[in-house]
Amino acid sequence: MTRIGGGPPGAASTSNSVQRLAAVHDAFAVPPDLAEALAGIDAPVLLVDDLWDTGWTMAAVTRLLRRQGAAGVLPLTLAMAG
């Protein structure tokens, strides 16, 4: 995934949910090669994130992958904050 906008990473981690979502909503883009690969897969994809803080980044990226044609998304986080 490519980050193309939104607030700086971690900027909204102490804010309310609306501000947290605003920091990551439309902040990522699916590169063309990944979008092409998603179109050819009829199975869920594994989404790996290094750190789960608020959960909004995972939710926003999952939504984006589903809109790009992923049959499903299986989230995996390596660590949780707090």
N, CA, C and O atoms as a CHARMM CRD file, in Angstrom:
* protein
*
  328
    1    1 MET  N      0.83800  -1.16900   0.00000 PROA 1      0.00000
    2    1 MET  CA     0.00000   0.00000   0.00000 PROA 1      0.00000
    3    1 MET  C      0.88600   1.23700   0.00000 PROA 1      0.00000
    4    1 MET  O      2.00000   1.23000   0.52500 PROA 1      0.00000
    5    2 THR  N      0.37700   2.26600  -0.58600 PROA 2      0.00000
    6    2 THR  CA     1.09700   3.52700  -0.65100 PROA 2      0.00000
    7    2 THR  C      0.31300   4.58900   0.09400 PROA 2      0.00000
    8    2 THR  O     -0.87100   4.78900  -0.17600 PROA 2      0.00000
    9    3 ARG  N      0.95600   5.27000   1.02400 PROA 3      0.00000
   10    3 ARG  CA     0.29000   6.36600   1.72800 PROA 3      0.00000
   11    3 ARG  C      0.35200   7.60200   0.84800 PROA 3      0.00000
   12    3 ARG  O      1.43100   8.02500   0.43200 PROA 3      0.00000
   13    4 ILE  N     -0.81600   8.18300   0.56500 PROA 4      0.00000
   14    4 ILE  CA    -0.88100   9.32300  -0.34900 PROA 4      0.00000
   15    4 ILE  C     -1.42800  10.58000   0.30000 PROA 4      0.00000
   16    4 ILE  O     -1.48700  11.62500  -0.34900 PROA 4      0.00000
   17    5 GLY  N     -1.82800  10.51100   1.55500 PROA 5      0.00000
   18    5 GLY  CA    -2.41500  11.68900   2.19300 PROA 5      0.00000
   19    5 GLY  C     -2.76900  11.41100   3.62700 PROA 5      0.00000
   20    5 GLY  O     -2.12500  10.60000   4.29300 PROA 5      0.00000
   21    6 GLY  N     -3.80000  12.09000   4.10500 PROA 6      0.00000
   22    6 GLY  CA    -4.20400  11.94800   5.48900 PROA 6      0.00000
   23    6 GLY  C     -3.25900  12.69900   6.39900 PROA 6      0.00000
   24    6 GLY  O     -2.34400  13.38400   5.94100 PROA 6      0.00000
   25    7 GLY  N     -3.48600  12.56500   7.67400 PROA 7      0.00000
   26    7 GLY  CA    -2.61200  13.20800   8.65200 PROA 7      0.00000
   27    7 GLY  C     -1.31800  12.43600   8.79000 PROA 7      0.00000
   28    7 GLY  O     -1.19400  11.33200   8.26000 PROA 7      0.00000
   29    8 PRO  N     -0.35400  13.00100   9.49600 PROA 8      0.00000
   30    8 PRO  CA     0.89500  12.28200   9.71300 PROA 8      0.00000
   31    8 PRO  C      0.63600  10.99600  10.50000 PROA 8      0.00000
   32    8 PRO  O     -0.24100  10.98300  11.36400 PROA 8      0.00000
   33    9 PRO  N      1.36500   9.92800  10.23100 PROA 9      0.00000
   34    9 PRO  CA     1.15800   8.68000  10.96800 PROA 9      0.00000
   35    9 PRO  C      1.23200   8.90400  12.47400 PROA 9      0.00000
   36    9 PRO  O      2.18000   9.50600  12.97900 PROA 9      0.00000
   37   10 GLY  N      0.21600   8.41100  13.18700 PROA 10     0.00000
   38   10 GLY  CA     0.17200   8.53300  14.62900 PROA 10     0.00000
   39   10 GLY  C     -0.31700   9.86900  15.15400 PROA 10     0.00000
   40   10 GLY  O     -0.40300  10.05700  16.36700 PROA 10     0.00000
   41   11 ALA  N     -0.64100  10.80200  14.26800 PROA 11     0.00000
   42   11 ALA  CA    -1.03200  12.14800  14.69400 PROA 11     0.00000
   43   11 ALA  C     -2.31700  12.15900  15.50800 PROA 11     0.00000
   44   11 ALA  O     -2.48100  12.99400  16.39800 PROA 11     0.00000
   45   12 ALA  N     -3.21700  11.25200  15.21400 PROA 12     0.00000
   46   12 ALA  CA    -4.51500  11.29400  15.87700 PROA 12     0.00000
   47   12 ALA  C     -4.66500  10.22500  16.95200 PROA 12     0.00000
   48   12 ALA  O     -5.78200   9.96700  17.40000 PROA 12     0.00000
   49   13 SER  N     -3.59000   9.60700  17.37200 PROA 13     0.00000
   50   13 SER  CA    -3.69400   8.47800  18.29600 PROA 13     0.00000
   51   13 SER  C     -4.27000   8.86500  19.65700 PROA 13     0.00000
   52   13 SER  O     -4.76700   7.99700  20.37400 PROA 13     0.00000
   53   14 THR  N     -4.21700  10.14100  20.03000 PROA 14     0.00000
   54   14 THR  CA    -4.79300  10.56600  21.31100 PROA 14     0.00000
   55   14 THR  C     -6.06400  11.37600  21.11000 PROA 14     0.00000
   56   14 THR  O     -6.54100  12.01400  22.04800 PROA 14     0.00000
   57   15 SER  N     -6.61600  11.36200  19.91000 PROA 15     0.00000
   58   15 SER  CA    -7.81300  12.12600  19.58600 PROA 15     0.00000
   59   15 SER  C     -9.04200  11.23800  19.67400 PROA 15     0.00000
   60   15 SER  O     -8.95200  10.06300  20.03000 PROA 15     0.00000
   61   16 ASN  N    -10.19900  11.81900  19.34400 PROA 16     0.00000
   62   16 ASN  CA   -11.42000  11.02000  19.34400 PROA 16     0.00000
   63   16 ASN  C    -11.52000  10.22400  18.03500 PROA 16     0.00000
   64   16 ASN  O    -10.70500  10.40400  17.13000 PROA 16     0.00000
   65   17 SER  N    -12.51000   9.35800  17.94400 PROA 17     0.00000
   66   17 SER  CA   -12.62300   8.45300  16.79800 PROA 17     0.00000
   67   17 SER  C    -12.79000   9.18200  15.47100 PROA 17     0.00000
   68   17 SER  O    -12.26100   8.73200  14.45500 PROA 17     0.00000
   69   18 VAL  N    -13.50300  10.28400  15.45900 PROA 18     0.00000
   70   18 VAL  CA   -13.69200  11.03300  14.21600 PROA 18     0.00000
   71   18 VAL  C    -12.34800  11.56100  13.71600 PROA 18     0.00000
   72   18 VAL  O    -12.05500  11.47600  12.52300 PROA 18     0.00000
   73   19 GLN  N    -11.54800  12.09400  14.60000 PROA 19     0.00000
   74   19 GLN  CA   -10.23800  12.61700  14.21600 PROA 19     0.00000
   75   19 GLN  C     -9.29200  11.49200  13.81600 PROA 19     0.00000
   76   19 GLN  O     -8.48200  11.65800  12.90400 PROA 19     0.00000
   77   20 ARG  N     -9.38700  10.35300  14.49100 PROA 20     0.00000
   78   20 ARG  CA    -8.54100   9.21600  14.15100 PROA 20     0.00000
   79   20 ARG  C     -8.86100   8.71000  12.75100 PROA 20     0.00000
   80   20 ARG  O     -7.95700   8.44500  11.95800 PROA 20     0.00000
   81   21 LEU  N    -10.15700   8.57700  12.44700 PROA 21     0.00000
   82   21 LEU  CA   -10.54700   8.12700  11.11200 PROA 21     0.00000
   83   21 LEU  C    -10.15000   9.15100  10.05200 PROA 21     0.00000
   84   21 LEU  O     -9.69000   8.77400   8.97400 PROA 21     0.00000
   85   22 ALA  N    -10.31900  10.42700  10.34100 PROA 22     0.00000
   86   22 ALA  CA    -9.94800  11.47200   9.37700 PROA 22     0.00000
   87   22 ALA  C     -8.46300  11.41800   9.02900 PROA 22     0.00000
   88   22 ALA  O     -8.07200  11.77200   7.91700 PROA 22     0.00000
   89   23 ALA  N     -7.63800  10.97900   9.97200 PROA 23     0.00000
   90   23 ALA  CA    -6.19500  10.91700   9.73500 PROA 23     0.00000
   91   23 ALA  C     -5.81700   9.82700   8.73900 PROA 23     0.00000
   92   23 ALA  O     -4.75300   9.90500   8.12500 PROA 23     0.00000
   93   24 VAL  N     -6.66800   8.80500   8.56300 PROA 24     0.00000
   94   24 VAL  CA    -6.31800   7.70000   7.66500 PROA 24     0.00000
   95   24 VAL  C     -7.30000   7.51300   6.51100 PROA 24     0.00000
   96   24 VAL  O     -7.00100   6.78200   5.56700 PROA 24     0.00000
   97   25 HSD  N     -8.47100   8.16300   6.56800 PROA 25     0.00000
   98   25 HSD  CA    -9.45800   8.01600   5.49700 PROA 25     0.00000
   99   25 HSD  C     -8.88400   8.58800   4.20600 PROA 25     0.00000
  100   25 HSD  O     -8.40600   9.72200   4.18100 PROA 25     0.00000
  101   26 ASP  N     -8.93100   7.81700   3.15800 PROA 26     0.00000
  102   26 ASP  CA    -8.37800   8.20900   1.84900 PROA 26     0.00000
  103   26 ASP  C     -6.89200   8.55600   1.91300 PROA 26     0.00000
  104   26 ASP  O     -6.39800   9.33000   1.09300 PROA 26     0.00000
  105   27 ALA  N     -6.18300   7.98600   2.88200 PROA 27     0.00000
  106   27 ALA  CA    -4.75500   8.25900   3.02200 PROA 27     0.00000
  107   27 ALA  C     -3.89000   7.24900   2.28400 PROA 27     0.00000
  108   27 ALA  O     -2.67600   7.42900   2.19100 PROA 27     0.00000
  109   28 PHE  N     -4.49600   6.18900   1.75800 PROA 28     0.00000
  110   28 PHE  CA    -3.73700   5.12600   1.10800 PROA 28     0.00000
  111   28 PHE  C     -4.25700   4.88100  -0.30000 PROA 28     0.00000
  112   28 PHE  O     -5.40600   5.19000  -0.61500 PROA 28     0.00000
  113   29 ALA  N     -3.39300   4.32000  -1.14100 PROA 29     0.00000
  114   29 ALA  CA    -3.76700   3.96100  -2.50500 PROA 29     0.00000
  115   29 ALA  C     -3.22800   2.57200  -2.81000 PROA 29     0.00000
  116   29 ALA  O     -2.18600   2.16300  -2.29700 PROA 29     0.00000
  117   30 VAL  N     -3.95300   1.86500  -3.64500 PROA 30     0.00000
  118   30 VAL  CA    -3.49900   0.54600  -4.08900 PROA 30     0.00000
  119   30 VAL  C     -2.67900   0.75100  -5.35300 PROA 30     0.00000
  120   30 VAL  O     -3.19700   1.28000  -6.33700 PROA 30     0.00000
  121   31 PRO  N     -1.40600   0.34300  -5.35400 PROA 31     0.00000
  122   31 PRO  CA    -0.58700   0.48300  -6.56400 PROA 31     0.00000
  123   31 PRO  C     -1.19300  -0.33500  -7.71500 PROA 31     0.00000
  124   31 PRO  O     -1.84200  -1.35100  -7.46800 PROA 31     0.00000
  125   32 PRO  N     -0.99200   0.09100  -8.94800 PROA 32     0.00000
  126   32 PRO  CA    -1.59400  -0.60200 -10.09400 PROA 32     0.00000
  127   32 PRO  C     -1.27700  -2.09100 -10.16500 PROA 32     0.00000
  128   32 PRO  O     -2.15300  -2.88500 -10.51000 PROA 32     0.00000
  129   33 ASP  N     -0.04500  -2.48900  -9.84700 PROA 33     0.00000
  130   33 ASP  CA     0.29000  -3.91100  -9.91900 PROA 33     0.00000
  131   33 ASP  C     -0.47100  -4.72900  -8.87500 PROA 33     0.00000
  132   33 ASP  O     -0.85200  -5.87000  -9.13800 PROA 33     0.00000
  133   34 LEU  N     -0.69200  -4.15500  -7.69800 PROA 34     0.00000
  134   34 LEU  CA    -1.47100  -4.84400  -6.67500 PROA 34     0.00000
  135   34 LEU  C     -2.94200  -4.90200  -7.05800 PROA 34     0.00000
  136   34 LEU  O     -3.59600  -5.92200  -6.83800 PROA 34     0.00000
  137   35 ALA  N     -3.47100  -3.82600  -7.62600 PROA 35     0.00000
  138   35 ALA  CA    -4.86600  -3.81900  -8.07600 PROA 35     0.00000
  139   35 ALA  C     -5.09800  -4.89000  -9.13300 PROA 35     0.00000
  140   35 ALA  O     -6.13100  -5.55900  -9.13000 PROA 35     0.00000
  141   36 GLU  N     -4.14200  -5.05000 -10.03100 PROA 36     0.00000
  142   36 GLU  CA    -4.24000  -6.08400 -11.06500 PROA 36     0.00000
  143   36 GLU  C     -4.20700  -7.48000 -10.44200 PROA 36     0.00000
  144   36 GLU  O     -4.95900  -8.36300 -10.85400 PROA 36     0.00000
  145   37 ALA  N     -3.34600  -7.67700  -9.45900 PROA 37     0.00000
  146   37 ALA  CA    -3.25400  -8.97700  -8.80000 PROA 37     0.00000
  147   37 ALA  C     -4.53400  -9.29100  -8.02700 PROA 37     0.00000
  148   37 ALA  O     -4.98100 -10.43900  -8.01000 PROA 37     0.00000
  149   38 LEU  N     -5.12500  -8.28500  -7.39000 PROA 38     0.00000
  150   38 LEU  CA    -6.36700  -8.50200  -6.63700 PROA 38     0.00000
  151   38 LEU  C     -7.50100  -8.95400  -7.54500 PROA 38     0.00000
  152   38 LEU  O     -8.34300  -9.75600  -7.14300 PROA 38     0.00000
  153   39 ALA  N     -7.52200  -8.44300  -8.76200 PROA 39     0.00000
  154   39 ALA  CA    -8.57800  -8.80300  -9.69600 PROA 39     0.00000
  155   39 ALA  C     -8.52500 -10.27500 -10.07600 PROA 39     0.00000
  156   39 ALA  O     -9.54800 -10.85500 -10.44300 PROA 39     0.00000
  157   40 GLY  N     -7.35300 -10.88700  -9.99500 PROA 40     0.00000
  158   40 GLY  CA    -7.19900 -12.27200 -10.39600 PROA 40     0.00000
  159   40 GLY  C     -7.26900 -13.27500  -9.25600 PROA 40     0.00000
  160   40 GLY  O     -7.09800 -14.47300  -9.48200 PROA 40     0.00000
  161   41 ILE  N     -7.51700 -12.81100  -8.03300 PROA 41     0.00000
  162   41 ILE  CA    -7.54100 -13.70900  -6.87600 PROA 41     0.00000
  163   41 ILE  C     -8.97800 -13.88800  -6.40000 PROA 41     0.00000
  164   41 ILE  O     -9.68600 -12.91200  -6.15100 PROA 41     0.00000
  165   42 ASP  N     -9.39700 -15.13800  -6.27600 PROA 42     0.00000
  166   42 ASP  CA   -10.73600 -15.43000  -5.78100 PROA 42     0.00000
  167   42 ASP  C    -10.64800 -16.01600  -4.37300 PROA 42     0.00000
  168   42 ASP  O    -11.29500 -17.01700  -4.06400 PROA 42     0.00000
  169   43 ALA  N     -9.85300 -15.39000  -3.53900 PROA 43     0.00000
  170   43 ALA  CA    -9.65500 -15.83700  -2.15900 PROA 43     0.00000
  171   43 ALA  C     -9.32100 -14.61000  -1.31800 PROA 43     0.00000
  172   43 ALA  O     -8.94300 -13.57300  -1.86200 PROA 43     0.00000
  173   44 PRO  N     -9.45400 -14.71600  -0.00600 PROA 44     0.00000
  174   44 PRO  CA    -9.10200 -13.56900   0.83500 PROA 44     0.00000
  175   44 PRO  C     -7.60200 -13.27200   0.78300 PROA 44     0.00000
  176   44 PRO  O     -6.78700 -14.15400   0.51400 PROA 44     0.00000
  177   45 VAL  N     -7.26400 -12.02600   1.04200 PROA 45     0.00000
  178   45 VAL  CA    -5.86200 -11.62500   1.10500 PROA 45     0.00000
  179   45 VAL  C     -5.48700 -11.39300   2.57300 PROA 45     0.00000
  180   45 VAL  O     -6.34000 -11.06600   3.39900 PROA 45     0.00000
  181   46 LEU  N     -4.21700 -11.56500   2.87700 PROA 46     0.00000
  182   46 LEU  CA    -3.70600 -11.35000   4.22100 PROA 46     0.00000
  183   46 LEU  C     -3.16500  -9.93100   4.31700 PROA 46     0.00000
  184   46 LEU  O     -2.26500  -9.55400   3.56700 PROA 46     0.00000
  185   47 LEU  N     -3.70800  -9.15400   5.22700 PROA 47     0.00000
  186   47 LEU  CA    -3.26900  -7.77900   5.45700 PROA 47     0.00000
  187   47 LEU  C     -2.46500  -7.75600   6.75100 PROA 47     0.00000
  188   47 LEU  O     -3.00200  -8.04900   7.81900 PROA 47     0.00000
  189   48 VAL  N     -1.19100  -7.41400   6.66500 PROA 48     0.00000
  190   48 VAL  CA    -0.29900  -7.41500   7.82600 PROA 48     0.00000
  191   48 VAL  C      0.04600  -5.97500   8.18800 PROA 48     0.00000
  192   48 VAL  O      0.46300  -5.18600   7.34000 PROA 48     0.00000
  193   49 ASP  N     -0.13400  -5.65600   9.44900 PROA 49     0.00000
  194   49 ASP  CA     0.22300  -4.33300   9.96400 PROA 49     0.00000
  195   49 ASP  C      1.19000  -4.54400  11.12400 PROA 49     0.00000
  196   49 ASP  O      1.02100  -5.48200  11.90300 PROA 49     0.00000
  197   50 ASP  N      2.18800  -3.69700  11.24800 PROA 50     0.00000
  198   50 ASP  CA     3.18300  -3.87900  12.30200 PROA 50     0.00000
  199   50 ASP  C      2.65600  -3.52200  13.68200 PROA 50     0.00000
  200   50 ASP  O      3.07100  -4.12600  14.67100 PROA 50     0.00000
  201   51 LEU  N      1.74000  -2.54200  13.77200 PROA 51     0.00000
  202   51 LEU  CA     1.26900  -2.07800  15.07300 PROA 51     0.00000
  203   51 LEU  C     -0.20000  -1.70600  15.01700 PROA 51     0.00000
  204   51 LEU  O     -0.61400  -0.93800  14.14900 PROA 51     0.00000
  205   52 TRP  N     -0.98600  -2.24100  15.92800 PROA 52     0.00000
  206   52 TRP  CA    -2.40600  -1.90800  16.05000 PROA 52     0.00000
  207   52 TRP  C     -2.52200  -0.91000  17.18700 PROA 52     0.00000
  208   52 TRP  O     -2.20800  -1.22600  18.33500 PROA 52     0.00000
  209   53 ASP  N     -2.97400   0.29800  16.86800 PROA 53     0.00000
  210   53 ASP  CA    -3.15900   1.31300  17.90000 PROA 53     0.00000
  211   53 ASP  C     -4.64700   1.58800  18.06600 PROA 53     0.00000
  212   53 ASP  O     -5.23100   1.22700  19.08800 PROA 53     0.00000
  213   54 THR  N     -5.25800   2.21400  17.08600 PROA 54     0.00000
  214   54 THR  CA    -6.68000   2.53800  17.17500 PROA 54     0.00000
  215   54 THR  C     -7.54700   1.59600  16.35000 PROA 54     0.00000
  216   54 THR  O     -8.74400   1.47300  16.60600 PROA 54     0.00000
  217   55 GLY  N     -6.95500   0.93000  15.36400 PROA 55     0.00000
  218   55 GLY  CA    -7.70900   0.04900  14.48000 PROA 55     0.00000
  219   55 GLY  C     -8.22200   0.72700  13.23300 PROA 55     0.00000
  220   55 GLY  O     -8.69300   0.05100  12.31800 PROA 55     0.00000
  221   56 TRP  N     -8.14500   2.04600  13.16700 PROA 56     0.00000
  222   56 TRP  CA    -8.68600   2.76600  12.01400 PROA 56     0.00000
  223   56 TRP  C     -7.86300   2.55700  10.75200 PROA 56     0.00000
  224   56 TRP  O     -8.43200   2.50700   9.66200 PROA 56     0.00000
  225   57 THR  N     -6.56600   2.43600  10.85800 PROA 57     0.00000
  226   57 THR  CA    -5.75200   2.18600   9.66400 PROA 57     0.00000
  227   57 THR  C     -6.12700   0.84900   9.05300 PROA 57     0.00000
  228   57 THR  O     -6.29300   0.75000   7.83700 PROA 57     0.00000
  229   58 MET  N     -6.26200  -0.17500   9.87100 PROA 58     0.00000
  230   58 MET  CA    -6.63800  -1.50300   9.38000 PROA 58     0.00000
  231   58 MET  C     -8.02000  -1.46100   8.72600 PROA 58     0.00000
  232   58 MET  O     -8.22800  -2.06800   7.67500 PROA 58     0.00000
  233   59 ALA  N     -8.95200  -0.75500   9.33800 PROA 59     0.00000
  234   59 ALA  CA   -10.30700  -0.65700   8.79100 PROA 59     0.00000
  235   59 ALA  C    -10.30800   0.08400   7.45000 PROA 59     0.00000
  236   59 ALA  O    -10.97600  -0.33900   6.50600 PROA 59     0.00000
  237   60 ALA  N     -9.56500   1.18100   7.36900 PROA 60     0.00000
  238   60 ALA  CA    -9.53600   1.97200   6.13700 PROA 60     0.00000
  239   60 ALA  C     -8.87800   1.20000   4.99100 PROA 60     0.00000
  240   60 ALA  O     -9.36400   1.23600   3.86100 PROA 60     0.00000
  241   61 VAL  N     -7.77900   0.50700   5.27500 PROA 61     0.00000
  242   61 VAL  CA    -7.07900  -0.24600   4.23700 PROA 61     0.00000
  243   61 VAL  C     -7.90100  -1.46800   3.81800 PROA 61     0.00000
  244   61 VAL  O     -7.93400  -1.82300   2.63900 PROA 61     0.00000
  245   62 THR  N     -8.56100  -2.11000   4.78400 PROA 62     0.00000
  246   62 THR  CA    -9.44100  -3.23300   4.44600 PROA 62     0.00000
  247   62 THR  C    -10.53400  -2.78200   3.49400 PROA 62     0.00000
  248   62 THR  O    -10.81100  -3.45300   2.50000 PROA 62     0.00000
  249   63 ARG  N    -11.14800  -1.66400   3.78800 PROA 63     0.00000
  250   63 ARG  CA   -12.19800  -1.10200   2.91400 PROA 63     0.00000
  251   63 ARG  C    -11.65200  -0.84500   1.51400 PROA 63     0.00000
  252   63 ARG  O    -12.30600  -1.16500   0.52100 PROA 63     0.00000
  253   64 LEU  N    -10.48100  -0.27900   1.43600 PROA 64     0.00000
  254   64 LEU  CA    -9.86800   0.01400   0.14500 PROA 64     0.00000
  255   64 LEU  C     -9.59600  -1.26300  -0.64400 PROA 64     0.00000
  256   64 LEU  O     -9.88100  -1.32600  -1.84000 PROA 64     0.00000
  257   65 LEU  N     -9.05000  -2.27400   0.01300 PROA 65     0.00000
  258   65 LEU  CA    -8.76600  -3.53700  -0.67100 PROA 65     0.00000
  259   65 LEU  C    -10.05300  -4.20100  -1.16200 PROA 65     0.00000
  260   65 LEU  O    -10.08800  -4.74800  -2.26400 PROA 65     0.00000
  261   66 ARG  N    -11.10900  -4.15500  -0.34600 PROA 66     0.00000
  262   66 ARG  CA   -12.38100  -4.74200  -0.76600 PROA 66     0.00000
  263   66 ARG  C    -12.94500  -3.98800  -1.97300 PROA 66     0.00000
  264   66 ARG  O    -13.49000  -4.60900  -2.88600 PROA 66     0.00000
  265   67 ARG  N    -12.82200  -2.67500  -1.98700 PROA 67     0.00000
  266   67 ARG  CA   -13.30300  -1.88000  -3.12700 PROA 67     0.00000
  267   67 ARG  C    -12.48500  -2.13300  -4.39100 PROA 67     0.00000
  268   67 ARG  O    -12.97600  -1.93700  -5.50200 PROA 67     0.00000
  269   68 GLN  N    -11.24500  -2.56600  -4.22100 PROA 68     0.00000
  270   68 GLN  CA   -10.39100  -2.87400  -5.36700 PROA 68     0.00000
  271   68 GLN  C    -10.58700  -4.30300  -5.86200 PROA 68     0.00000
  272   68 GLN  O     -9.93700  -4.72300  -6.81900 PROA 68     0.00000
  273   69 GLY  N    -11.48400  -5.05500  -5.21300 PROA 69     0.00000
  274   69 GLY  CA   -11.80700  -6.38200  -5.71300 PROA 69     0.00000
  275   69 GLY  C    -11.37400  -7.55100  -4.86400 PROA 69     0.00000
  276   69 GLY  O    -11.58600  -8.69700  -5.26200 PROA 69     0.00000
  277   70 ALA  N    -10.77400  -7.31400  -3.70600 PROA 70     0.00000
  278   70 ALA  CA   -10.38600  -8.43300  -2.84700 PROA 70     0.00000
  279   70 ALA  C    -11.63800  -9.17700  -2.38800 PROA 70     0.00000
  280   70 ALA  O    -12.61100  -8.55800  -1.95900 PROA 70     0.00000
  281   71 ALA  N    -11.60800 -10.50400  -2.48100 PROA 71     0.00000
  282   71 ALA  CA   -12.75400 -11.31200  -2.07600 PROA 71     0.00000
  283   71 ALA  C    -12.98200 -11.20800  -0.57300 PROA 71     0.00000
  284   71 ALA  O    -14.11700 -11.32300  -0.11100 PROA 71     0.00000
  285   72 GLY  N    -11.95100 -11.00000   0.17100 PROA 72     0.00000
  286   72 GLY  CA   -11.99900 -10.85600   1.62100 PROA 72     0.00000
  287   72 GLY  C    -10.64500 -10.40200   2.11300 PROA 72     0.00000
  288   72 GLY  O     -9.65800 -10.46500   1.38000 PROA 72     0.00000
  289   73 VAL  N    -10.59300  -9.95000   3.34100 PROA 73     0.00000
  290   73 VAL  CA    -9.33900  -9.49200   3.92000 PROA 73     0.00000
  291   73 VAL  C     -9.20300 -10.11100   5.31400 PROA 73     0.00000
  292   73 VAL  O    -10.10500 -10.00500   6.14600 PROA 73     0.00000
  293   74 LEU  N     -8.07500 -10.75100   5.54800 PROA 74     0.00000
  294   74 LEU  CA    -7.76900 -11.34500   6.84500 PROA 74     0.00000
  295   74 LEU  C     -6.70200 -10.49100   7.51400 PROA 74     0.00000
  296   74 LEU  O     -5.54800 -10.51500   7.08700 PROA 74     0.00000
  297   75 PRO  N     -7.05900  -9.73100   8.56100 PROA 75     0.00000
  298   75 PRO  CA    -6.07500  -8.86500   9.20800 PROA 75     0.00000
  299   75 PRO  C     -5.17400  -9.61700  10.17500 PROA 75     0.00000
  300   75 PRO  O     -5.62300 -10.50900  10.89500 PROA 75     0.00000
  301   76 LEU  N     -3.90400  -9.24800  10.18400 PROA 76     0.00000
  302   76 LEU  CA    -2.91800  -9.79500  11.11700 PROA 76     0.00000
  303   76 LEU  C     -2.07400  -8.63500  11.61400 PROA 76     0.00000
  304   76 LEU  O     -1.50300  -7.88400  10.82300 PROA 76     0.00000
  305   77 THR  N     -2.00200  -8.49500  12.92400 PROA 77     0.00000
  306   77 THR  CA    -1.20700  -7.44400  13.53100 PROA 77     0.00000
  307   77 THR  C     -0.08700  -8.05700  14.35400 PROA 77     0.00000
  308   77 THR  O     -0.30700  -9.01000  15.10200 PROA 77     0.00000
  309   78 LEU  N      1.09700  -7.51900  14.21800 PROA 78     0.00000
  310   78 LEU  CA     2.25600  -8.06500  14.91500 PROA 78     0.00000
  311   78 LEU  C      2.35700  -7.60800  16.35800 PROA 78     0.00000
  312   78 LEU  O      2.90600  -8.32700  17.19300 PROA 78     0.00000
  313   79 ALA  N      1.83100  -6.40700  16.67500 PROA 79     0.00000
  314   79 ALA  CA     1.89100  -5.89600  18.04500 PROA 79     0.00000
  315   79 ALA  C      0.72600  -4.95300  18.28000 PROA 79     0.00000
  316   79 ALA  O      0.19300  -4.36300  17.34000 PROA 79     0.00000
  317   80 MET  N      0.33100  -4.81500  19.54400 PROA 80     0.00000
  318   80 MET  CA    -0.73100  -3.88500  19.91300 PROA 80     0.00000
  319   80 MET  C     -0.17200  -2.83600  20.83700 PROA 80     0.00000
  320   80 MET  O      0.60700  -3.14700  21.73700 PROA 80     0.00000
  321   81 ALA  N     -0.56700  -1.57700  20.62000 PROA 81     0.00000
  322   81 ALA  CA    -0.13900  -0.48600  21.49200 PROA 81     0.00000
  323   81 ALA  C     -0.94800  -0.52000  22.78200 PROA 81     0.00000
  324   81 ALA  O     -2.10900  -0.93100  22.79400 PROA 81     0.00000
  325   82 GLY  N     -0.32900  -0.09000  23.84200 PROA 82     0.00000
  326   82 GLY  CA    -1.03800   0.01000  25.12200 PROA 82     0.00000
  327   82 GLY  C     -1.04700  -1.25500  25.81100 PROA 82     0.00000
  328   82 GLY  O     -1.60000  -1.35800  26.90600 PROA 82     0.00000
